[in-house]
Amino acid sequence: MTDSKKIKALLIVGVLAALIAIPAFADTRLQGTFVFDGDIHAALLINGPNFVWIIDSEIYVGNFTASGGRAVFHVTHYHDAYDNLWFPYAATWDYDFSFPNPNQLIINNWVYLRH
């Protein structure tokens, strides 16, 4: 292989690696615990591709994907504190998200603060 072909091959591999890393960067920004900044008790905990979303006495769990400013949450289970039971749950929530600053996450028009 000539030097110019090696350089082209390395360049292509580098570009592909960068493209693959773009969604991973979005996931990294979403990692952690976020508490709703409003009049209800809500928190979003994200670890890897998994999430736990607590809204008052309800808990939703599942996995998510993120790309650009869009996050898709695939809910697999639901827990209601009143019954203290877990139920299978199949729902998909598709939201816009942004980070106005490193400690603030906005999902649609809901403001969450990094905890």
C-alpha positions in Angstrom: 0.0 0.0 0.0 1.4 3.4 -0.9 1.7 6.2 1.6 -1.1 8.2 0.0 -3.5 5.2 0.3 -2.5 4.6 3.9 -3.3 8.3 4.7 -6.6 8.1 2.9 -7.5 4.9 4.8 -6.6 6.5 8.1 -8.6 9.6 7.2 -11.7 7.6 6.4 -11.3 5.6 9.6 -10.9 8.8 11.6 -14.0 10.4 10.0 -16.1 7.2 10.7 -14.9 7.1 14.3 -15.9 10.8 14.8 -19.4 10.2 13.3 -19.9 7.3 15.6 -18.8 9.4 18.6 -21.4 12.2 18.0 -24.4 10.3 19.5 -22.2 9.1 22.3 -21.4 12.7 23.2 -25.1 13.5 23.4 -25.5 10.5 25.7 -22.6 11.7 27.9 -24.2 15.1 28.4 -27.4 13.4 29.6 -25.7 11.2 32.2 -26.5 11.9 35.8 -29.4 13.0 38.0 -31.7 15.9 37.2 -34.4 17.3 39.4 -37.4 19.1 38.1 -37.4 22.9 38.8 -41.1 23.3 39.3 -44.1 22.7 41.5 -44.2 18.9 41.1 -41.8 16.3 42.5 -39.9 14.8 39.6 -36.5 13.6 38.8 -34.7 11.9 35.9 -31.8 9.6 36.5 -29.8 8.4 33.5 -27.0 5.8 33.6 -25.7 4.7 30.3 -28.6 4.0 27.9 -31.0 3.4 30.9 -33.2 5.8 32.7 -35.5 6.1 35.8 -38.0 8.9 35.6 -39.8 9.6 38.9 -42.9 11.8 38.7 -44.7 12.2 42.1 -45.6 8.7 43.1 -45.0 7.1 39.7 -41.8 5.6 38.5 -41.0 4.8 34.8 -37.9 2.8 33.7 -36.5 1.9 30.4 -33.8 2.9 27.9 -33.2 5.8 25.6 -31.4 7.0 22.6 -30.2 10.5 21.9 -29.1 12.2 18.8 -28.5 15.9 18.3 -31.3 17.6 20.3 -33.7 14.7 20.3 -34.1 12.0 22.9 -36.3 9.0 22.5 -37.3 7.2 25.8 -38.6 3.6 25.5 -40.5 2.9 28.7 -40.5 -0.8 29.7 -41.9 -0.8 33.2 -44.0 1.3 35.5 -44.4 1.4 39.3 -47.2 3.0 41.2 -46.3 3.6 44.9 -49.9 3.3 46.0 -50.1 -0.3 44.8 -46.4 -0.9 45.4 -46.3 -3.1 42.2 -44.3 -3.1 39.0 -46.1 -3.5 35.7 -44.8 -4.1 32.2 -45.3 -0.9 30.3 -44.7 -0.2 26.6 -44.5 3.5 25.6 -42.2 5.7 23.6 -41.6 9.3 24.5 -39.9 11.5 22.0 -38.7 14.8 23.3 -36.5 17.8 22.2 -33.8 18.6 24.7 -31.2 21.3 25.2 -28.5 22.4 27.7 -28.6 26.2 28.2 -25.8 25.6 30.7 -24.0 22.5 32.1 -26.3 22.4 35.1 -29.6 22.8 33.3 -31.5 20.4 31.1 -34.6 21.4 29.2 -36.8 18.7 27.9 -39.5 20.2 25.8 -40.4 23.1 28.1 -39.6 21.4 31.4 -36.6 22.6 33.2 -34.5 20.1 35.1 -31.4 21.0 37.2 -28.4 18.7 37.5 -28.2 17.4 41.0 
